[in-house]
Amino acid sequence: MNFNADGQAQITLGYVPANATYVSINKFDTDVGSKSVTYSDKTSTWVGTLSGNDESKEDDYTLPSGYPGGIWTATYTAGLGDTSVWDMSSSGASLSQGYVYLVH
């Protein structure tokens, strides 16, 4: 992702299946003018952390038992010239691990 101006973007990260127990979101290089990142599946919201210059930062969340599944989004506020890379994975007792990679 590349910001051509200061602003906020809502990024669709992907679907986390029902009964998933764990979600991990990794961000690389979210530093130029970055202010915040939050995640939502339309029923819950989680606060994320930003990574530094040329660094990765992972946000890991344990999901409640009986998680119903949902499409996860990130709301990311950053500055002009910020370029970053994101990926998300989920897992659970009866799920094989799945990945979504966002490349721009």
C-alpha positions in Angstrom: 0.0 0.0 0.0 1.3 3.5 -0.8 -0.2 6.7 0.6 -0.1 9.6 -1.9 -1.5 12.0 0.7 -2.1 12.0 4.5 -5.3 10.1 5.2 -7.1 7.0 6.4 -7.8 3.8 4.5 -10.0 0.8 5.2 -8.3 -2.4 4.1 -10.2 -5.6 3.6 -7.8 -8.3 5.0 -10.0 -11.3 4.3 -12.4 -13.8 5.8 -11.6 -15.6 9.1 -13.7 -18.8 9.2 -16.1 -19.8 11.9 -14.5 -21.6 14.9 -11.1 -20.0 14.2 -9.3 -19.6 17.5 -6.4 -17.3 16.5 -5.7 -14.5 14.1 -2.3 -13.0 13.3 -1.8 -9.8 11.3 1.7 -8.8 10.3 2.6 -5.3 9.0 5.9 -4.2 7.5 7.1 -0.6 7.5 4.0 1.3 8.8 5.9 4.3 10.0 5.7 7.5 7.8 3.2 9.7 9.5 1.3 6.7 10.8 -1.1 7.4 13.7 -3.1 4.3 14.3 -4.5 0.9 13.1 -7.6 -0.9 14.3 -9.2 -4.1 13.1 -12.8 -5.1 12.9 -14.9 -8.0 11.9 -18.1 -5.9 12.2 -19.0 -7.4 15.6 -15.8 -6.6 17.5 -12.9 -4.1 17.2 -9.2 -4.7 18.2 -6.5 -2.0 18.5 -3.3 -2.8 16.6 0.3 -1.7 16.9 2.4 0.1 14.2 5.8 -1.1 13.0 8.9 1.0 12.6 11.0 1.9 9.5 11.9 -1.4 7.7 10.5 -3.4 10.6 7.7 -5.9 10.9 5.1 -5.9 13.7 2.7 -8.7 14.4 -0.7 -8.3 16.1 -1.9 -11.6 17.6 -5.5 -12.2 18.8 -7.1 -15.2 20.5 -10.7 -15.4 19.4 -13.6 -16.4 21.7 -14.9 -20.0 21.7 -17.5 -20.5 19.0 -16.2 -17.5 16.9 -18.9 -17.1 14.2 -16.5 -16.0 11.4 -16.2 -12.7 9.7 -14.6 -10.5 7.2 -11.7 -8.6 8.8 -10.8 -5.1 7.9 -8.0 -2.7 9.1 -8.6 1.0 9.4 -5.2 2.5 9.0 -4.3 6.2 9.3 -0.9 7.2 7.8 1.0 10.0 6.1 2.1 11.1 2.7 4.7 8.7 1.3 3.9 5.8 3.6 4.4 2.4 1.9 3.6 -0.8 3.7 3.0 -4.5 3.3 0.3 -6.5 5.2 -0.6 -10.2 5.7 -3.1 -12.0 7.8 -3.4 -15.7 8.9 -5.9 -17.6 11.0 -6.0 -21.0 12.6 -8.1 -23.2 14.8 -8.5 -26.7 16.1 -10.4 -27.9 13.1 -9.0 -25.5 10.5 -5.9 -25.6 8.3 -4.0 -22.4 8.5 -5.0 -19.9 5.9 -3.2 -16.8 4.6 -4.1 -13.5 2.9 -1.3 -11.4 1.4 -1.8 -7.8 0.3 0.8 -6.7 -2.2 0.8 -3.4 -4.0 
